[in-house]
Amino acid sequence: MNAELLAFGLLSLATGIAVLVGARQLYPRLEVTADAESSLRLLTAMLAGVLLFAGLGLVLLGLFG
């Protein structure tokens, strides 16, 4: 078990979840066009997805690697 990988993985998972929660609270308050909003949602989903999958991979490597 590698504690550094586990810690960075948990940090990445927490950051990904925080991005999703923050975006959910922020998007209704923005006054942008529908096109811009859909682009923002796509970019946020991609960023959160990368963070979540990287975090999950690091946690698994930390536990079993």
N, C-alpha and C positions, 0 to 999 in steps of 0.2 A: 504494500500500500504506500503510495506516494502522497504525502500530505500537501505538498505544493500544488500538484495537479488537481487534487481534490478541492483545495481552497480556491484556486483560479476558476475551476469549473463551477463551483457554487456561486462565486461572484458573477460570473458570466450569466448563469441562470437567473440570478436575482436581478441583474441589469436588464435582461430581456423581458422579464415579467414587469419590471418597473416602466420600461418603455411602452409596453402594451397598455398598462393601466393609465399612465400619464396621457397617452394619445387618446384613450377613450374619454378622459375627462376634458381634454383640450379641444378635440375636433368639433363638438357642438358649438363652442364659443367662437370659432373662426368664421369670418365673413369672407369666404372665397367662392369662386365659381365651382360648379359641379365637377368640371374637368380638373381643376386644381386640387379639389378635395379627393378625388379618386386617385390622382397621382400621389398625393401625400399619404393616403392609406396604403397604397401599394409599396411605396418606399419604406414606410414604417413597418409593414408586414415583412418585407425582405430583411430589414435590419434586425428586427426582433427574431426572425427565423434563424438567421445566422448566429445570433447570440445564443439562442436556446439550443441549437444543434451543437455548436461548439462547446457550450457548457456541459451538455449531456455527454459528449465525447470525452471531454476532459475528466468528468466525474468517473466515467467508466474506466478510462485509462488509469486514473488514480486508484481506483478500487481493485482492478483486476490486472493491471499492467506491471 
